[in-house]
Amino acid sequence: MSNDAKVLKAEPASHGAGRPWYGNWRDYVVYIGFVAIFIVFAVLLQDRGFLSANNLLNILRQTAIVAIMAMAMSFVLSAGEIDLSVGAIAGLTSVVAGMMLMQYGLFAGVVSGLALGLLVGAVNGGLTAYLNIPSFLVTLGMMGIARGVGMWVSGTSPVPIIDDTFIFAFGSGNVGPVPVLVIWVAALGTLAHLALRKTPFGRKVMSAGGNAVAARYSGVNVKKIKFQVLLLTGMAAAIAGMLYAGRLQSGRFQLGEGDELSVIAAVVLGGTSLFGGRGTVIGSIMGALLIGVINNGLILAGLEYSQQLIARGALIILAVAIGRGR
């Protein structure tokens, strides 16, 4: 029997198999919640422009960057790990890419941003997979390091970005009526969904997170899988950082601050288990969209930032509670 066949055999059975959809409602909670909350805000905030085309496009733009990081986090959580450094990596990348862009041009700026994500992801993955340090602790430490390096190299000052091509391609452009950020989400989301659902790599990720011992006996290199998924989040966070920089036309170490909480909440709300072995990219995108709608509605309703933080924290607790029931 081939290794891929063994992985398929070892993969945990799908939850809810053979049961009607209403028998496993938690699988659909993100869609139910999105529709319900959208309707509530549409009714309560119709006089404040919630349903206007500009506001709906703003929700998509605000959601897109978190959604990109959530796609990669789907792989990490499915493999039984976690990455708390994504927001800080995004901020550091925006600074480094902006500085390189200003000094050496577009190509150097983009390559340096991607290389930084690759490097930080490799450090996170290596320490977790090969030195057996819990990913929670590794990425918590990396969050502080990335934030501190970003402050240090930028002198806590914004790095201006004036390259029109970079600004268009990374966040501020539109192709017809469609924001470039939405195109990024659609392209990367399609690739991530196919990778998780239709490839041997995706099956190995699920197997490693569902039962690492069984996966090893089935021929899966669990350490390599855990290294690769953390490498993936490093790259996704770097792309997110450049999208932040292009959208805001500056690199700032503060960009992405707190995003790790929104990303994890989006992924768990979307149907990925916080404890490994189960994941969905489409659900994670929907979870990010749900959080974007909530944030936008709370702003239009006039809530202060502190109150928005309370709502976000409550949402994370709800996400974990639902995740335990899956």
C-alpha positions as CSV (number, residue, x, y, z in Angstrom):
1,M,0.0,0.0,0.0
2,S,1.4,3.4,-1.0
3,N,2.0,6.1,1.7
4,D,-0.7,8.3,0.2
5,A,-3.2,5.5,0.4
6,K,-2.2,4.8,4.0
7,V,-2.7,8.5,4.8
8,L,-6.2,8.3,3.3
9,K,-6.9,5.3,5.4
10,A,-5.6,6.9,8.6
11,E,-7.4,10.2,8.0
12,P,-10.1,10.7,10.6
13,A,-13.6,10.2,9.4
14,S,-15.6,13.3,8.6
15,H,-17.8,14.6,11.4
16,G,-21.4,14.4,10.5
17,A,-21.1,11.7,7.9
18,G,-24.4,10.0,7.4
19,R,-26.2,12.6,9.4
20,P,-28.6,15.4,8.2
21,W,-27.1,18.9,8.2
22,Y,-29.3,19.9,11.2
23,G,-27.8,17.1,13.2
24,N,-24.4,18.8,13.1
25,W,-25.4,22.5,13.0
26,R,-22.0,23.6,14.2
27,D,-20.6,22.9,10.8
28,Y,-22.8,25.7,9.4
29,V,-22.7,28.1,12.3
30,V,-20.5,30.6,10.4
31,Y,-22.9,30.8,7.5
32,I,-26.0,31.0,9.8
33,G,-24.2,33.6,12.0
34,F,-23.2,35.7,8.9
35,V,-26.7,35.8,7.5
36,A,-28.3,36.6,10.9
37,I,-25.8,39.3,11.8
38,F,-25.9,40.8,8.3
39,I,-29.7,41.1,8.4
40,V,-29.7,42.6,11.9
41,F,-27.2,45.3,10.9
42,A,-29.0,45.9,7.6
43,V,-32.2,46.6,9.5
44,L,-30.7,48.6,12.4
45,L,-28.2,50.6,10.4
46,Q,-30.0,51.1,7.1
47,D,-30.1,54.9,7.7
48,R,-26.3,55.0,8.3
49,G,-25.3,53.5,4.9
50,F,-24.6,49.9,6.0
51,L,-26.0,48.5,2.7
52,S,-24.3,51.2,0.5
53,A,-22.0,49.9,-2.2
54,N,-19.1,51.8,-0.8
55,N,-19.6,50.4,2.7
56,L,-19.9,46.8,1.4
57,L,-16.7,47.2,-0.6
58,N,-15.0,48.6,2.5
59,I,-16.0,45.5,4.4
60,L,-14.4,43.4,1.7
61,R,-11.2,45.4,1.8
62,Q,-11.0,45.3,5.6
63,T,-11.7,41.6,5.6
64,A,-9.3,40.6,2.9
65,I,-6.0,40.8,4.7
66,V,-7.3,38.9,7.7
67,A,-8.8,36.3,5.4
68,I,-5.4,35.7,3.7
69,M,-3.7,35.0,7.0
70,A,-6.7,32.9,8.1
71,M,-6.3,30.6,5.0
72,A,-2.8,29.7,6.1
73,M,-3.9,29.4,9.8
74,S,-6.4,26.8,8.6
75,F,-3.4,24.5,7.8
76,V,-1.6,25.3,11.1
77,L,-4.6,24.5,13.3
78,S,-5.5,21.5,11.2
79,A,-2.0,20.2,11.9
80,G,-2.5,20.6,15.6
81,E,-0.3,23.8,16.0
82,I,-0.9,27.5,16.4
83,D,0.8,30.7,15.2
84,L,0.5,33.8,17.3
85,S,3.1,35.8,15.4
86,V,1.2,36.5,12.2
87,G,0.2,40.0,13.1
88,A,3.7,41.0,14.2
89,I,5.2,39.5,11.0
90,A,2.8,41.5,8.9
91,G,3.9,44.7,10.6
92,L,7.6,43.9,10.3
93,T,7.2,43.0,6.7
94,S,5.5,46.2,5.8
95,V,8.4,48.1,7.3
96,V,11.2,46.1,5.7
97,A,9.4,45.9,2.3
98,G,8.8,49.7,2.4
99,M,12.5,50.4,3.3
100,M,13.8,48.2,0.5
101,L,11.3,49.6,-2.0
102,M,12.4,53.1,-1.2
103,Q,16.1,52.2,-1.5
104,Y,16.3,49.6,-4.3
105,G,13.0,49.6,-6.1
106,L,9.9,47.4,-6.6
107,F,11.5,44.0,-7.2
108,A,13.8,44.3,-4.1
109,G,10.9,45.4,-2.0
110,V,8.6,42.5,-2.9
111,V,11.4,39.9,-2.7
112,S,12.7,41.1,0.6
113,G,9.1,41.0,2.1
114,L,8.6,37.4,0.9
115,A,12.1,36.4,2.1
116,L,11.4,37.8,5.5
117,G,8.2,35.8,5.8
118,L,10.0,32.7,4.6
119,L,12.8,33.2,7.2
120,V,10.5,33.8,10.2
121,G,8.3,31.0,9.2
122,A,11.3,28.7,8.9
123,V,12.5,29.7,12.4
124,N,9.0,29.1,13.9
125,G,8.7,25.8,12.1
126,G,12.2,24.6,12.9
127,L,11.9,25.3,16.6
128,T,8.5,23.7,16.8
129,A,9.0,20.6,14.6
130,Y,12.6,19.7,15.2
131,L,13.3,21.0,18.7
132,N,9.9,20.1,20.1
133,I,9.2,23.5,21.6
134,P,5.4,24.1,21.7
135,S,4.3,26.3,18.8
136,F,2.3,28.5,21.3
137,L,5.5,29.5,23.1
138,V,7.7,29.8,19.9
139,T,5.3,32.1,18.1
140,L,4.5,34.1,21.2
141,G,8.2,34.8,21.6
142,M,8.5,35.5,17.8
143,M,5.6,38.0,18.1
144,G,7.6,40.1,20.5
145,I,10.8,39.8,18.5
146,A,9.1,40.8,15.2
147,R,7.4,43.7,16.9
148,G,10.6,44.9,18.5
149,V,12.7,44.6,15.3
150,G,10.0,46.5,13.4
151,M,10.2,49.4,16.0
152,W,14.0,49.3,15.9
153,V,14.6,49.4,12.2
154,S,11.9,52.0,11.6
155,G,12.7,54.2,14.6
156,T,9.0,53.9,15.3
157,S,8.3,56.2,12.3
158,P,6.1,55.2,9.3
159,V,8.0,54.3,6.1
160,P,6.4,56.2,3.2
161,I,5.6,54.2,0.0
162,I,5.3,56.1,-3.2
163,D,5.7,53.4,-5.9
164,D,2.5,53.5,-7.9
165,T,2.8,49.9,-9.1
166,F,3.3,48.5,-5.7
167,I,0.4,50.6,-4.3
168,F,-1.9,49.4,-7.1
169,A,-0.9,45.7,-6.9
170,F,-0.8,45.4,-3.1
171,G,-4.0,46.8,-1.9
172,S,-5.1,50.1,-3.3
173,G,-5.9,49.2,-6.9
174,N,-9.2,48.2,-8.6
175,V,-9.7,46.1,-11.7
176,G,-12.9,47.6,-12.9
177,P,-15.2,47.7,-9.9
178,V,-13.4,44.9,-8.1
179,P,-10.8,45.8,-5.5
180,V,-7.4,44.1,-6.0
181,L,-7.6,42.9,-2.4
182,V,-10.6,40.8,-3.4
183,I,-8.7,39.3,-6.3
184,W,-5.9,38.3,-3.9
185,V,-8.4,36.6,-1.7
186,A,-10.1,34.8,-4.6
187,A,-6.8,33.6,-6.1
188,L,-5.1,32.5,-2.9
189,G,-8.3,31.1,-1.5
190,T,-8.8,28.8,-4.5
191,L,-5.2,27.6,-4.3
192,A,-5.4,27.0,-0.5
193,H,-8.8,25.2,-0.7
194,L,-7.5,22.9,-3.4
195,A,-4.3,22.2,-1.5
196,L,-6.1,21.3,1.7
197,R,-8.9,19.3,0.1
198,K,-7.5,17.7,-3.1
199,T,-3.8,17.1,-2.5
200,P,-1.7,14.5,-0.6
201,F,-0.2,17.4,1.4
202,G,-3.7,18.4,2.6
203,R,-4.5,14.9,3.6
204,K,-1.2,14.6,5.5
205,V,-1.9,17.9,7.3
206,M,-5.3,16.5,8.5
207,S,-3.7,13.2,9.4
208,A,-0.9,14.8,11.4
209,G,-3.3,16.9,13.4
210,G,-5.9,14.2,13.9
211,N,-3.6,11.5,15.2
212,A,0.1,12.1,15.0
213,V,1.1,8.6,16.1
214,A,-1.2,6.9,13.6
215,A,0.1,9.3,10.9
216,R,3.7,8.4,11.6
217,Y,2.9,4.7,11.4
218,S,1.2,5.5,8.0
219,G,4.4,6.9,6.7
220,V,3.7,10.6,7.2
221,N,6.7,12.8,8.2
222,V,4.8,14.7,10.9
223,K,7.8,16.9,11.7
224,K,8.1,18.0,8.1
225,I,4.4,18.7,7.9
226,K,4.4,20.9,11.0
227,F,7.5,22.7,9.7
228,Q,5.8,23.4,6.4
229,V,2.5,24.7,7.8
230,L,4.3,27.2,10.0
231,L,6.4,28.2,6.9
232,L,3.1,28.8,5.1
233,T,1.8,31.1,7.8
234,G,5.0,33.1,7.7
235,M,4.6,33.6,4.0
236,A,0.9,34.5,4.3
237,A,1.7,37.0,7.0
238,A,4.4,38.6,4.8
239,I,1.9,38.9,1.9
240,A,-0.6,40.5,4.4
241,G,2.1,42.9,5.5
242,M,2.7,44.1,2.0
243,L,-1.0,44.4,1.3
244,Y,-1.3,46.6,4.5
245,A,1.6,48.7,3.2
246,G,0.1,49.1,-0.3
247,R,-3.3,49.9,1.0
248,L,-2.1,52.5,3.6
249,Q,0.8,53.6,1.4
250,S,3.2,53.3,4.3
251,G,5.0,50.6,6.3
252,R,4.4,50.7,10.1
253,F,5.4,48.3,12.8
254,Q,1.9,48.6,14.3
255,L,0.2,47.2,11.3
256,G,-1.3,43.8,12.0
257,E,-1.3,44.4,15.8
258,G,-4.0,42.1,17.3
259,D,-4.7,40.4,14.0
260,E,-3.7,37.0,15.4
261,L,-6.8,37.0,17.6
262,S,-9.1,37.9,14.7
263,V,-7.4,35.3,12.5
264,I,-7.7,32.5,15.0
265,A,-11.4,33.4,15.8
266,A,-12.2,33.5,12.0
267,V,-10.6,30.1,11.4
268,V,-12.3,28.4,14.4
269,L,-15.7,30.0,13.6
270,G,-15.3,28.8,10.1
271,G,-15.1,25.1,11.1
272,T,-11.5,24.3,11.7
273,S,-10.9,22.5,14.9
274,L,-8.6,24.3,17.4
275,F,-7.3,20.8,18.4
276,G,-6.3,19.6,14.9
277,G,-7.5,17.1,12.4
278,R,-10.2,19.2,10.8
279,G,-10.0,22.2,8.6
280,T,-11.7,24.3,5.9
281,V,-10.3,27.2,4.0
282,I,-13.7,28.4,2.7
283,G,-15.1,28.4,6.2
284,S,-12.1,30.5,7.4
285,I,-12.7,33.1,4.7
286,M,-16.4,33.2,5.8
287,G,-15.3,33.6,9.4
288,A,-13.1,36.5,8.5
289,L,-16.0,38.1,6.6
290,L,-18.3,37.6,9.6
291,I,-15.8,39.4,11.8
292,G,-15.4,42.1,9.2
293,V,-19.2,42.7,9.2
294,I,-19.3,42.8,13.0
295,N,-16.5,45.3,13.2
296,N,-18.0,47.5,10.5
297,G,-21.5,47.3,12.1
298,L,-20.1,48.2,15.5
299,I,-18.3,51.2,14.1
300,L,-21.4,52.5,12.3
301,A,-23.4,52.0,15.5
302,G,-21.0,54.4,17.2
303,L,-19.3,52.0,19.6
304,E,-15.9,53.0,20.9
305,Y,-12.8,51.0,20.1
306,S,-12.7,49.6,23.6
307,Q,-16.2,48.3,23.2
308,Q,-15.2,46.7,19.8
309,L,-12.4,44.9,21.6
310,I,-14.9,43.5,24.1
311,A,-17.1,42.3,21.3
312,R,-14.1,40.7,19.6
313,G,-13.0,39.0,22.8
314,A,-16.4,37.6,23.3
315,L,-16.4,36.3,19.8
316,I,-13.2,34.4,20.3
317,I,-14.5,32.8,23.5
318,L,-17.6,31.8,21.5
319,A,-15.4,30.4,18.7
320,V,-13.5,28.2,21.1
321,A,-16.6,27.0,22.8
322,I,-18.1,26.0,19.4
323,G,-14.8,24.4,18.4
324,R,-14.8,22.1,21.4
325,G,-18.2,20.8,20.3
326,R,-17.1,19.7,16.9
